Amino acid sequence: MKISIFGMGYVGAVCSACMAKRGNNIIGVDVSQEKVAMIASGKSPIVEAGLNELLAEGVRNNFITATSDYREAVLDSDVSMVCVPTPSLKNGNLNTDFIKEVCKEIGSVIKNKDTRHTVIIRSTVLPGTVADVVIPTLEKYSGKTAGDDFGVGVNPEFLRESTAIYDYDNPPMTVVGALDDTTAQILEQLYSDLDAPFICEDIAVAEMIKYSCNVWHALKVSFANEIGSIAKAVNVDGRRVMKVVCEDKKLNLSSYYMKPGFAFGGSCLPKDVRALSYRAKQMDLETPVISSIMQSNEEHITRAFNMVEESKVRKVAMLGLSFKAGTDDLRESPFVILAEKLLGKGYDLSILDRNVKYASVHGSNKEYINNHIPHISSLLEDTPVPAILNAELVLICNGDESYKSILGDLPHSTKVIDLHGLIADTSDTEQQGICW
């Protein structure tokens, strides 16, 4: 297929590489000239295992090109896939401005296009967004009718950062929503090689499935953390408790998120919980469990801060700043929030995260780092220098396996608080976990 993908962030870049690997002709579209240049040269604008190689292969085989010219991209493709951000507004609702702008651009081009064009929303959007925002905008600027003159569908992604390529190749299911049969057939053909159920639903149902999954994942993280915190208070290892709970594969479904650890973060779970809570309020529905997830998550960050305060030290080192290992993503990272709390209370802080250090110079998070957290970026180290090794207390944040060797080089008197679960045994009096 000939597919133009709008937005070369995590989802857009990964989808471009994975679809090109299957022989599709991909045109990456982005307003950032830097991202366009990187994609066009076969380089990844983000830190994601295997993505550089896959993009380079796609460019080398002439399956991937990139441009900032949306008109050229739409005219040279049969399908446009929208992968732009939908960030949170201050009230928790989604900002759909990027979606509107892209649909305006696509609509203005298909207005004079003779062949049928299909528009697929891959971005995470609340139920009703396609009906209330996408279709009206496309119809307004094209002068054509959705479902008759052009196709419309949604295709929520289930990609986890740091394992996104594996997740694309091995999905638990492929979920789509289609306004018309032709769009459904196009999407079924696009994913025909994947060994997973192909589920085609009404558009609003497909939109809701994504939120249901992400809010469920967020709830599981919060539940496991609260159980772990209670267990720790009564001198029980929360990890052992939840390990047994997760042996029940029939009722508890999955163990992936059911592990006591630190607060959740990233670009999906926080904003999706807020958005669904906001939608419930709009409809005067009381959803106390969902509405309390973010409060529970924030309380968990406070617990970590309190553990640092109780340690009676001033020199603290953080191993990890991105919200999970294997990525440079700082969006709503709970470790950024924790770092800001520590700095605000006057702690002498140093931070080691090689991926984020790289991003501050080369990667996709450079603008965010420079504009939003320059006070933190100045503390970043890319090697375990004395500032790290001589700290009085070390916080293990994300699960980068390389941190284990650093822990082995620490003086025995150094206090360690494990927020991830990297240390198997915390029986040492100087080492403790947040939930065990």
Disulfide bonds with the S-S distance in Angstrom:
none
